[in-house]
């Protein structure tokens, strides 16, 4: 008899303990969101946290200081780099925690960045040269001068670095450089005032920012053959590839254009705020900087999912595999979403 009483009491205790471990749905709904441990706003979507999609969990970016007037942003597999237009430097930050690992002088007015698997390539936005920086320690490996005008935002195709050059008038060119030594392998004609370059794995896409109608040119990466020039929005600047389609950020009309990479057919034009500039793909969504805002669009249909506002002009944007990083031009900071 005593044994049965003891067992009964034990079972009651176990049931009560389990009830405390699993609160009801009503209790869960009533409990306020808990702030993150670092004092950041509440993590509003635990599922995104579980999937390590931190940029969809936090509602504002965590900011880290970099050089003056950051423009381009790039990821090297472990670290984030910014091109600091206002002080002639590039900053290297550890992606995991934003710690500054180095600030390196490259001279000129750093604008765009590209990573080639070992080194960082930096364009001089008001000049005609680009600099190769060893990613491991920031050592300058070389500076290479191009002809044809002001350089823009570069890209890497797996073997070579591509960078546009824009004269003060008329059509521009895009240059193909061997990544190992910076030798120019070819210079190819594109449209007026080319601004940025992206690679889709086979071909190179160049935004022609000076054309009042707005176009993007497609070149075969192997030999630079012109495969077509296609209409987009007005004054396109940034360009990105999402695995199937090409996206351009069109400063002249506040839109982004989505084109099928295989044939250049326009699949849609979507509103993206005031003066769209930088653009990046995170594996699911398109991120666009536009003045004081950062917009997140669904890549499948261009629907705007969220818009973030700031007291700084957003410029470059990049994805590191887990987080989105955006440069704040006026704040001299880079934000991590």
Secondary structure as the mmCIF struct_conf table of DSSP 4:
data_model
#
loop_
_struct_conf.conf_type_id
_struct_conf.id
_struct_conf.beg_label_comp_id
_struct_conf.beg_label_asym_id
_struct_conf.beg_label_seq_id
_struct_conf.end_label_comp_id
_struct_conf.end_label_asym_id
_struct_conf.end_label_seq_id
HELX_RH_AL_P HELX_RH_AL_P1 UNK A 2 UNK A 21
BEND BEND1 UNK A 22 UNK A 22
HELX_RH_AL_P HELX_RH_AL_P2 UNK A 25 UNK A 30
BEND BEND2 UNK A 31 UNK A 31
HELX_LH_PP_P HELX_LH_PP_P1 UNK A 32 UNK A 36
TURN_TY1_P TURN_TY1_P1 UNK A 37 UNK A 38
BEND BEND3 UNK A 39 UNK A 39
HELX_LH_PP_P HELX_LH_PP_P2 UNK A 40 UNK A 40
BEND BEND4 UNK A 41 UNK A 41
HELX_LH_PP_P HELX_LH_PP_P3 UNK A 42 UNK A 42
HELX_RH_AL_P HELX_RH_AL_P3 UNK A 46 UNK A 50
TURN_TY1_P TURN_TY1_P2 UNK A 51 UNK A 52
HELX_RH_3T_P HELX_RH_3T_P1 UNK A 54 UNK A 56
TURN_TY1_P TURN_TY1_P3 UNK A 57 UNK A 57
BEND BEND5 UNK A 59 UNK A 60
HELX_LH_PP_P HELX_LH_PP_P4 UNK A 61 UNK A 61
STRN STRN1 UNK A 62 UNK A 65
BEND BEND6 UNK A 67 UNK A 69
STRN STRN2 UNK A 70 UNK A 75
BEND BEND7 UNK A 77 UNK A 78
STRN STRN3 UNK A 79 UNK A 84
TURN_TY1_P TURN_TY1_P4 UNK A 85 UNK A 88
STRN STRN4 UNK A 89 UNK A 94
TURN_TY1_P TURN_TY1_P5 UNK A 95 UNK A 97
STRN STRN5 UNK A 100 UNK A 105
BEND BEND8 UNK A 108 UNK A 108
STRN STRN6 UNK A 110 UNK A 115
BEND BEND9 UNK A 117 UNK A 118
STRN STRN7 UNK A 119 UNK A 124
TURN_TY1_P TURN_TY1_P6 UNK A 125 UNK A 126
BEND BEND10 UNK A 127 UNK A 128
STRN STRN8 UNK A 129 UNK A 134
TURN_TY1_P TURN_TY1_P7 UNK A 135 UNK A 137
STRN STRN9 UNK A 140 UNK A 145
BEND BEND11 UNK A 147 UNK A 149
STRN STRN10 UNK A 150 UNK A 151
STRN STRN11 UNK A 153 UNK A 153
STRN STRN12 UNK A 155 UNK A 156
BEND BEND12 UNK A 158 UNK A 159
STRN STRN13 UNK A 160 UNK A 166
BEND BEND13 UNK A 168 UNK A 170
STRN STRN14 UNK A 171 UNK A 178
TURN_TY1_P TURN_TY1_P8 UNK A 179 UNK A 181
STRN STRN15 UNK A 184 UNK A 192
TURN_TY1_P TURN_TY1_P9 UNK A 193 UNK A 193
STRN STRN16 UNK A 194 UNK A 199
BEND BEND14 UNK A 201 UNK A 202
STRN STRN17 UNK A 203 UNK A 208
TURN_TY1_P TURN_TY1_P10 UNK A 209 UNK A 210
BEND BEND15 UNK A 212 UNK A 213
STRN STRN18 UNK A 215 UNK A 220
TURN_TY1_P TURN_TY1_P11 UNK A 221 UNK A 223
STRN STRN19 UNK A 226 UNK A 231
BEND BEND16 UNK A 233 UNK A 233
TURN_TY1_P TURN_TY1_P12 UNK A 234 UNK A 235
STRN STRN20 UNK A 236 UNK A 241
BEND BEND17 UNK A 243 UNK A 244
STRN STRN21 UNK A 245 UNK A 250
TURN_TY1_P TURN_TY1_P13 UNK A 251 UNK A 254
STRN STRN22 UNK A 255 UNK A 260
TURN_TY1_P TURN_TY1_P14 UNK A 261 UNK A 263
STRN STRN23 UNK A 266 UNK A 271
BEND BEND18 UNK A 274 UNK A 275
STRN STRN24 UNK A 276 UNK A 281
BEND BEND19 UNK A 283 UNK A 284
STRN STRN25 UNK A 285 UNK A 290
TURN_TY1_P TURN_TY1_P15 UNK A 291 UNK A 292
STRN STRN26 UNK A 293 UNK A 298
TURN_TY1_P TURN_TY1_P16 UNK A 299 UNK A 301
STRN STRN27 UNK A 304 UNK A 309
BEND BEND20 UNK A 311 UNK A 312
STRN STRN28 UNK A 314 UNK A 319
BEND BEND21 UNK A 321 UNK A 322
STRN STRN29 UNK A 324 UNK A 328
TURN_TY1_P TURN_TY1_P17 UNK A 329 UNK A 332
STRN STRN30 UNK A 333 UNK A 336
#
